[in-house]
C-alpha cells in the first residue's frame, strides 16, 4: 500500500476491484465504512455480487480476466472529458516526456517483439534525451511524441461499446463507475483503489495494477490522503516477508539478486545504480552500494572486508535470463531436476496452481521437510487420492512449528506498518518458533562443515554471522536490531560521532566502506537507541490519521509514499482539508508526515523555479510518476489480452488474443486452448471469511467447519437450469487438468455475461479445502487452475480459466 488502512477514511471515492474487502479483509472495511459515513462513494467491480457489492453505491459485474479493458475505458473517459488533473500530470508525471521514434504499437504488439523468444526489446521504448541524457519534455503535453499524446492514441480504441462487449459489463454500469471515480480529479477530492489477488493472479497481473496506477496519476491521487494504490495482502505479514526477500529475485529491501554475469561487487552495484544527470532527480537508488555493502556486513560481520568484496562472492547468483519462481520451481521438480524441498508454513499441494502437477512433482524428490502446525496435504501427499505410497520415493520429515501467539516478533501489515507482537503462551510439546528452528538448523549445518575438512566451498557457511540467540534461544530483539543495522567502527557523520555498536539512526547514514551494517536498509530507524519503534502504541489525538507514534512504518516512519506530490509546486496542499505535508516558509521545513525527501518545494514563493529542490517521485530515476512504463516485460502501456484459457476466439482491440509474453509451463497436465467445447464456462477462485488460506488452521476448528463445511461451486440460476442442477446437488467441476466434486450453490450472485454477442457463464469456487480434513470435505480448487503466469512476476493465472460443470 502506498497509503495505509486508517487513511482509507479520508477518501471521497473508494473503488474495490480485484478484491472482496468486506468479506476477506473485514478489518479494512471498518475504515471504508468510516469514509462512507463521511460522504464517500463506494464502487465495486466483481464477477460476483459479494458482501462488498451489497455495501456499495454502484456495483458493476465484470468477466474475470478483462480488468484492463474496463480500466482502459476509464482512461479514455478521463481523457475525452478533460477530467485529468492538468497541473499534477504536467509537472509530476512522465506524461510530458518525449518517446523515441522507435517506439510503436500495432495490432496488439509493441515495437521490438521477437516471436522466436516471445520477448520484447525494451530499448525500443526509451525516451528522447538531451546531450546529458536527461529526458526531453513538453510540459504543454501537445507534442505528438509525448507520453500524454501516445496515451490518448493507445486508449482511443477503448470505447464503451467495445469495452462492454469484452467485459460483459453493461454500458450504464461502466459510465456510473467512470463518472463517480473520475470526479476525484478535482482536487479537494481523493479516490483510492483496494485490490487483491483478483488483479494479480493473471497473465496480465502487473499491467492490471499499472492501469490503475496510471489512473491515479492522471487524477492526481498519488501521495495524497485518501488516495494511492492499496494492495490488500492475503496474510498479516505478506508485506514484511516480501520486504525481507521471501522471493527469489530480491535481497532484503528490494535489492536485486545478482546474476551470473555480475561477477564482482562493483559490477553488481553498477548494474543496479541507475544514473541520472538531471539535477532535480533525487534518484532513490543512487545509494545502492551503501545498501548492498551494509547488507553484506550484516551477513558476514568481521569476515566481510574490502579485500574479499565484503563476501559478495560467497553468495549464490542467478543464471542470466533464468527465473526461479513458484511455477519454475515446481516445473523443474516435476521433471526430477532437484532432490530436496523445504515447505515452510505453506501447503503447495493445495495452494499451488495445477495442484495435480504439484503433487506429482513432490513424488520426484528424495526428501521433503514440512514445517507447519498441523499435518496437511503437502506433508501427506504420498497417501493422497489416487496415490500409491509404495511408488513414492520421497522421504518426508515433519517439524512442528509454533503458532503466532506462541512466539514474539514483528509483522509488517499491508500499509507498511511494522508492529510488535508479544508471546502469549509457550508452544506445546516439541513445537518450536520458526526462528528457533532456523537457528538450530544452521548451527548443525555449520558444525558439519567444521568437522569436514574436505567440504567444498565452506566460506559462505562458516563465515556467516549467526549470533541471534540469548541463553540458547532465538532472540527476536537481537534480530530486529540486526535488521536496523549498526556502526561497525567509530564514525563521524553529519557533524556527530557514532561509536562502534551503536544503532544506525536511518538509511541516510549507511556507508559503502564497511563501516555500517544493516540486514535491510528499508528498516533502518525501526529499532533505535531509544528502543523498539515497532512496539510504540501512542495514538494520534487529531489530524488525518497518520498516527506517527503508533508502531513504525518504512521508510523512516513515512506513512504516505510520494507525499511531496500532495502539494502544489509552491508547497501548498492540493487538499487543504486533508494535508499530508505542507511547507512552512518561515521555518524553512515541511510539517506533517515525514516528507518524501526534505528538499524545499519545486518553486519559490514568487513562482520562480527552485534549483535546490528535487522532483517528488524519488523512487524513479527520472523523479516523475510513470504513466509510460518502459521497464515492463509486456509493454509500456497496459493492453487487453485474454487469459490463456478463454471463452472467445477473438480480441476486438487487436489481432493478438493472449499476452504474447506470458510464460506457460505445458506438460501432459496443461494444454491451453481458446473456445474448447469441452470446457465452456469461465472459472475463478476466491476466499470465504470462515476459512484461512488452504484451511490448515481453520478446517480443524469445528465451529468454522460448521459454517463452511465443504467445497462448493457457486453458479447462476440460468446455468443451473441449463445443466439441470439444483441447489445442494453434488456436481463435478472439471478442467483440462483435473476435477473436483463440490456442492452446487445456485444463486443470483452470478449472472450470465453477454460477451461478443454470445452468452457466457462463470462459476466460482473457494480454494480453502483439501483431502486431509474433513472427511468428504472436497479437495483443492487448484486442481483446476493452470500453470501459466504473468511475464513480470510469474504469479499463476488462477483467477480466469475454463471448466465444465455437470451433476456428479
Buried (B, 14 or more C-beta within 10 A) or exposed (E): BBBBBBBBBBBBBBBBBBBBBBBBBEEBBEBBBBBBEEEBBBBBBBBBBBBBBEBBBBBBBBBBBBBBBBBBBBBBBBBEEEBBBEEBBBBBBBBBBBBBEEBBBEEBBBBBBEEEEBBBEBEBBBBBBEEEEBBBBBEEBEBEBBBBBBBBEBBEBBBBEBBBBBBBBBBEBBBBBBBBBBBBBEBEBBBBBBBBBBBBBBBBBBBBBBBBBBBBBBBBBBBBBBBBBBBBBBBBBBBBBBBBBEBBBBBBBBBBBBBEEBEEBEBBBEBBBBEBEBEBBBBBBBBBBBBBBBBBBBBBBEBBEEEBBBBBEBBEBBEEEEBBBBBBBBBBBBEEEEEEBBBBBBBBBBBBBBBBBBBBBBBBBEEBBBBBBBBBBBBBBBEBEEBEEEEBEBEBEBBBBBBBEBBBBBBBBBBBBBBBBEBEEEBEEEBBBBBBBBBBBBEEBBEEBEEEEEEEEBBBBEBBBBEBBEEEEBBBBBBBBBBBBBBBEEBEBEEEEBEEEBBBBBBBBBBBBBBBBBBBBBBBBBBBEEEBBBBBEEEEEEEBBBBBEBBBBBBBBBBBBBBBBBBBBBBEBBBEEBBBBBBEEEEEEBEBBBBBBEBBBBBBEEEEEBEEBBBBBBBBBBBBBBBBBBEBBBBBBBBBBBBBBBBBEEBBBBEBBBBBBBBBBEBEBBEBBBEBEEBBBBBBBBBBBBBBBBBBBBBBBEEBBEEBBBBBBBBBBBBBEBBEBEEEBBBBBBBBBBBBBBBBBBBEBBBBBBBBEEEBBBBBBBBBBBBBBBEEBBBBBBBBBBBBBBBBBBBBBBBBBBBBBEEE
